[in-house]
Structure formats: structure tokens, C-alpha cells
Amino acid sequence: MFSSPAVRQKTAVLLDGGFVYYRFAHTLKRRMVATDVPPLAQGLLDPRAEELFRIYFYDCAPFDGKTTHPVSGKSLNLRATATYHDNSAFQETLAQTEQIALRRGELAFRGWSLSHRATQDLIESGPRALTKDDVEMNFTQKGIDMRIGLDVAWLSIKRIVERIVLCTGDRDFVPAMKLARREGVQVVLATLGATPHRTLLEHADFVRTGMAVASHDLVPTTLD
């Protein structure tokens, strides 16, 4: 008589876009594209024990405003830039991909500041005239943390899933992780090779490191 296979746990994968972009570029040395997201999420699952429910990807809509460069005085229409076009195409592709829910926050423009490189150069070499490359735009994300927290709460309280894989390095999500665990949902912290803060480790049931995207740029993932 054959024994029935173990039932895999229904699992949601939540990807903090800003964190994922940075870790992807740092680890694989290339820009992430929309087709990387499904295999990235699947690579964070344990296929022996988990079944994907849905991938949630959190990202800010690209900024489409206008501003004036403080050094050159040139008017800039960010909606006409290649960056805006690429980010918009990335999000539109994700929004139409099976088993992916795109959650969009907002980017708030906070003005211009000296770049780190220019600051170091001025400290080391002394005063000089600024060039257009010495300054950079500052943006603040709005609404991303709230959306992740709400999804964790909904998935947990409604018992939509049995496990949540949370891919982030932000300690602000500790309260959401604690809520999920109180509701009986297991929390997996995915670090993508980063060193997580101890408070994230304290409130995770399992920790997974590394990332697997495609056969040509494979970085081993450590499963529980």
C-alpha cells in the first residue's frame, strides 16, 4: 500500500521591490527585468514543502513630474526619460503576469542634494565649482510599508496561506511578522545574501539566503 504524499503548505511570496532591485544588482551585476521575478520567487520556495499561492511585488510608480536642474538650470521632464519608460514597462509587464499582484506606492520628490562622490571629493580636494554630475535627486517612497503590512495581516488573519516568504531587509516589518506568527502563519525571511538585522531574525521561523533566477546566473539558495 502506497503512502499518500505530504500536503504542501500554501505559501505567499512578498517581495520588497527596492530591496530586491538592490540585492539583484549587487549579486548578479545586472538590471532586473520583469521576467526575472517569477523564477526569483519560485527559487525562494521549498518545492518539497510549499506550494505557491501568489507573488506580491511592491514598488513605487515612477515619478513623472518636472523639475529644474540646480546647476545647469535645465528643465527636466522625467516622464520623457528612458528610466521612466523602463520602469513603467517593468511594472506593466508584472501587473499582467500570472500569479503576480503588483502593489504600487508613490515616489515623493524631495529636492536635490550633493552626491556621495561629490561630497567626498570636496572634503578631500577642497572647494570648487559644482558640475551637473555633482548633484542628484532625492526621492522618498510612500505607501510601500503600509501595503506590505496590510497584505501580511490579510493573508494571516483570513488564513489565506500557511506560510509567508518575506523578502526584505527593513526592520519596520517586524510588527507584521509578529502578527502573522500570532495568527499561526509561519514566516520565512528571505535575505538574498544580505546580513539581516537581529530583530528580523528573532521574528522569523526560517531564514533563507541566496537567490536562484536562471541557470546562467545561479546563486545557491539555502533552504530550511
C-alpha positions as MATLAB code, in Angstrom:
seq = 'MFSSPAVRQKTAVLLDGGFVYYRFAHTLKRRMVATDVPPLAQGLLDPRAEELFRIYFYDCAPFDGKTTHPVSGKSLNLRATATYHDNSAFQETLAQTEQIALRRGELAFRGWSLSHRATQDLIESGPRALTKDDVEMNFTQKGIDMRIGLDVAWLSIKRIVERIVLCTGDRDFVPAMKLARREGVQVVLATLGATPHRTLLEHADFVRTGMAVASHDLVPTTLD';
ca = [
       0.000    0.000    0.000;
       1.428    3.369   -1.033;
       1.500    6.238    1.448;
      -0.108    9.449    0.254;
       2.264   12.350   -0.465;
       2.585   15.055    2.164;
       0.382   18.076    1.557;
       2.439   21.114    0.663;
       1.771   24.348    2.519;
       0.129   27.178    0.615;
       2.715   29.976    0.540;
       2.716   33.639   -0.495;
       5.945   35.349   -1.548;
       6.180   39.060   -0.732;
       8.971   40.958   -2.490;
      10.000   44.413   -1.265;
      10.896   45.938   -4.649;
      13.521   48.435   -3.508;
      15.369   45.757   -1.544;
      15.121   43.217   -4.361;
      16.390   45.667   -7.018;
      19.462   46.456   -4.934;
      20.272   42.857   -3.995;
      19.747   41.686   -7.571;
      22.194   44.249   -8.984;
      24.672   43.647   -6.147;
      24.646   39.860   -6.534;
      24.121   39.275  -10.251;
      25.647   42.531  -11.556;
      22.798   43.265  -13.941;
      19.475   45.067  -14.020;
      16.457   43.017  -13.044;
      13.746   42.610  -15.687;
      10.130   41.574  -15.235;
      10.736   38.018  -16.434;
      13.205   37.534  -13.563;
      10.514   37.916  -10.910;
       8.640   34.579  -11.211;
      11.793   32.397  -11.152;
      13.235   34.539   -8.358;
      10.128   33.941   -6.245;
       9.998   30.238   -7.110;
      13.651   29.933   -6.137;
      12.784   31.165   -2.637;
      10.302   28.327   -2.122;
      10.981   24.837   -0.862;
       9.299   22.705   -3.574;
       9.161   19.753   -1.206;
       7.018   21.544    1.350;
       5.496   24.644   -0.236;
       3.023   25.445   -2.999;
       2.939   28.965   -4.431;
      -0.286   30.857   -3.807;
       0.714   34.222   -5.249;
       3.685   36.568   -5.660;
       3.252   40.092   -4.302;
       5.643   42.700   -5.660;
       5.807   46.136   -4.014;
       7.193   49.051   -5.995;
       6.638   52.770   -6.441;
       5.197   54.095   -9.660;
       7.950   56.030  -11.488;
       7.977   59.768  -10.855;
       6.510   61.660  -13.806;
       6.922   65.261  -12.669;
       9.075   68.132  -13.874;
      11.935   69.918  -12.151;
      14.875   72.213  -12.863;
      18.469   71.133  -12.516;
      20.035   73.356   -9.798;
      23.436   73.594  -11.512;
      22.718   73.646  -15.240;
      19.346   75.370  -14.937;
      17.932   72.927  -17.491;
      14.260   71.969  -17.241;
      13.754   68.231  -16.818;
      10.646   66.294  -17.753;
      11.152   62.939  -16.033;
       8.240   61.374  -17.873;
      10.278   61.645  -21.084;
      13.318   59.797  -19.710;
      14.433   56.255  -20.502;
      14.284   55.442  -16.783;
      10.600   56.343  -16.625;
       9.866   54.293  -19.741;
      11.803   51.241  -18.488;
      10.227   51.306  -15.019;
       6.740   51.747  -16.444;
       7.229   48.825  -18.827;
       8.587   46.684  -15.972;
       5.521   47.331  -13.835;
       3.018   46.898  -16.645;
       4.521   43.520  -17.522;
       4.399   42.391  -13.888;
       0.809   43.557  -13.497;
      -0.231   41.281  -16.365;
       1.793   38.229  -15.306;
       0.012   35.195  -13.875;
       0.058   34.758  -10.100;
       1.617   38.187   -9.501;
      -0.075   41.025   -7.660;
       1.646   44.376   -8.160;
       1.218   46.802   -5.289;
       2.165   50.361   -6.241;
       3.270   53.043   -3.818;
       4.263   56.607   -4.680;
       7.589   58.409   -5.080;
       7.755   61.832   -3.452;
      10.401   64.192   -4.860;
      12.379   65.792   -2.002;
      14.677   68.050   -3.989;
      18.358   67.877   -4.872;
      21.478   67.126   -2.838;
      25.205   66.600   -3.312;
      26.070   63.064   -4.336;
      28.241   60.968   -2.037;
      31.053   61.030   -4.606;
      30.969   64.822   -4.872;
      30.860   65.223   -1.096;
      33.944   63.048   -0.666;
      35.759   64.900   -3.447;
      35.046   68.289   -1.867;
      36.220   67.059    1.520;
      39.448   65.675    0.106;
      40.243   68.313   -2.533;
      38.656   71.481   -1.182;
      36.142   73.938   -2.670;
      35.496   74.021   -6.424;
      32.720   74.891   -8.819;
      29.941   72.314   -8.936;
      29.165   70.392  -12.102;
      25.815   68.959  -13.140;
      27.017   65.483  -12.151;
      27.705   66.542   -8.551;
      24.043   66.613   -7.561;
      21.295   64.016   -7.530;
      17.550   63.911   -6.994;
      16.161   62.662   -3.692;
      13.020   60.555   -3.585;
      11.059   59.081   -0.697;
       8.843   56.025   -1.004;
       5.305   56.431    0.256;
       2.834   53.659    0.943;
       5.050   50.592    0.441;
       5.383   49.628    4.116;
       1.652   50.084    4.662;
       0.766   47.862    1.699;
       3.107   45.092    2.797;
       1.776   45.270    6.347;
      -1.851   45.129    5.177;
      -1.193   42.137    2.950;
       0.591   40.257    5.727;
      -2.348   40.978    8.050;
      -4.970   39.913    5.476;
      -3.137   36.737    4.466;
      -2.683   35.787    8.125;
      -5.969   36.750    9.765;
      -8.051   35.256    6.957;
      -5.763   32.186    6.924;
      -5.371   32.528    3.158;
      -1.935   30.918    3.386;
       0.022   28.822    5.849;
       3.410   30.392    5.169;
       4.655   33.806    4.096;
       8.064   34.290    2.494;
       9.022   37.912    3.171;
      11.924   39.224    1.118;
      13.135   42.445    2.745;
      15.809   43.975    4.920;
      13.517   46.509    6.617;
      13.012   46.207   10.385;
       9.738   48.140   10.102;
       8.059   44.867    9.139;
       8.721   43.217   12.493;
       5.203   44.061   13.827;
       3.650   42.455   10.734;
       5.833   39.371   11.191;
       4.780   39.106   14.833;
       1.106   39.389   13.869;
       1.434   36.616   11.286;
       3.057   34.282   13.797;
       0.405   35.034   16.435;
      -2.205   34.011   13.857;
      -0.444   30.694   13.310;
       1.193   31.537    9.970;
       4.867   30.656    9.593;
       7.183   33.447    8.426;
      10.198   32.797    6.221;
      12.716   35.649    5.937;
      14.492   35.727    2.551;
      17.684   37.792    2.655;
      19.061   37.425   -0.906;
      22.549   37.306    0.581;
      22.237   40.388    2.796;
      23.017   40.279    6.510;
      19.668   40.793    8.259;
      19.211   42.781   11.445;
      18.869   40.594   14.514;
      15.271   41.751   15.146;
      14.224   40.324   11.771;
      15.911   37.042   12.671;
      14.167   36.948   16.041;
      10.713   37.096   14.490;
      11.216   34.709   11.570;
      10.509   30.989   11.753;
      13.009   30.218    8.991;
      15.726   32.176    7.173;
      16.748   31.587    3.552;
      19.772   33.118    1.885;
      20.936   33.380   -1.701;
      18.870   33.610   -4.877;
      18.189   31.487   -7.943;
      16.937   33.173  -11.106;
      18.196   31.303  -14.159;
      20.722   28.619  -14.983;
      23.220   31.158  -16.305;
      23.224   33.304  -13.172;
      22.516   30.869  -10.388;
      23.378   31.649   -6.776;
      22.508   28.770   -4.426;
      19.567   29.267   -2.094;
      19.828   27.785    1.397;
      16.509   26.241    2.410;
      15.403   25.316    5.898;
];
